[in-house]
């Protein structure tokens, strides 16, 4: 390559935020970016996100000061000890950005300590009633990460509430190096199936529990025994999120009507 061209390329990319140096990877052509947060600046964009379920949740308390931007283009969610309590973090786009179908992507670096788990997931504002996930929606856990199993990807779908009629499908997949550096977690939502990707590789798909409701995005840390003994953790600890992006597939096909609940 011409050395002058090389220099121009370096100068054109060297000062971009990290998110733009690693381009998103929708699984097929035709997707257009419709929503994103690159987490630039110093404060959470409250036009896009809300602090979610502040107060007691599981074995910790969700509080605002566990959510911050590091000034380097990353969102930071942390778990910390506060007296005899544990404080942790959850944010969501409910009421601010809710959509259905498309490709959802998050570039993130996972926590190191046991006792809490991180998640990138979607939830329905009408989740709960039994009998029709297309109408009422589903909980779509694109990834749940536990440091006690550092190279294991967990993906889960829940519908029909959380009681005796609760239904669930899910898988675990081994991903070498998942506990090191940043990874791209992707989710493609089609009218008849869900497809899940890690670093551009498809790791699972399912036709179960398909929602046709508009849903919102959640990023969270949660404390509970499922993740191990939090007393053994060296805190504070948490995750970094480089970006969240949502793409829509342009199509000339007849639109599929949304199944709305009353």
C-alpha positions, 0 to 999 in steps of 0.5 A: 500500500502507498505509504501516504494512503496508509498514513491517511487511513491511520489518521482517519481511524485513530481518533474515532471512539473504540466502538467505531473501530470494530464495526457492527456485524449484522448477519445479512445484508439489508439491515439499517441502523435505527437506534444506538448508544455509543456511550460517549460523554460523561453522563448516561443519556436519559432520553434513551435509558431509565434506571430500572427497578431501583431498590431491593432486587434479589440479594442486592439493591439497584441504585443510580451511582452504580451506573456511569460512563467512564469518559472513554466511550464505555458504559460501566455497571458495577456491583459494590459493597455498601455497609451490610448491603450490596449495591448493583445496577440495571437500566432499560429502554422501557417507554423510550425505545421499544421495538420488534424484529431486527438485529440487536447488538452489544459489545461488552466486557464481562465481570471477573468476580463470582456472586453476581451475573450480567445480562443483555436482554429484552423484555415485554411491557405486557409479559405475564399472561399465559397462552400466547407469547406472540401477543404478550411477549417474552423474556429474551436473555440474549446472554447471561454471564457468570464468572464462576463458569468463565467460558460459558454462554447462557441464552434463555427464553421465558414466556407464560409468566413465572408461575406454574404455567411458566415455559422456558427454552435455553442453551449453554455454549462454550466460547473460549476466551469469553472472560478476556477482553470485549465480545460482540453479542448479537441477537436476530429477531425474525417473525418465526425464530430467534438467532443468537451470535457471539463475535459474529458466529451463530451459536443457537436458534429457536422457534420457541416462545416467539414474541410479536410484541414491541419489547425494550432492552435491558442491561443489568447486574444481579446478585444471587446465589446462582452466581456463587457466593458474593462474599468471596468477590473482590468488589467493586466489580462490573462490566463495560459496554462499548455500545448497544445498536439496533438494526432493522431489515428493509423489506418489500414484503407485506408488514406483519401486524403486531399482536397487541394485548388489551 
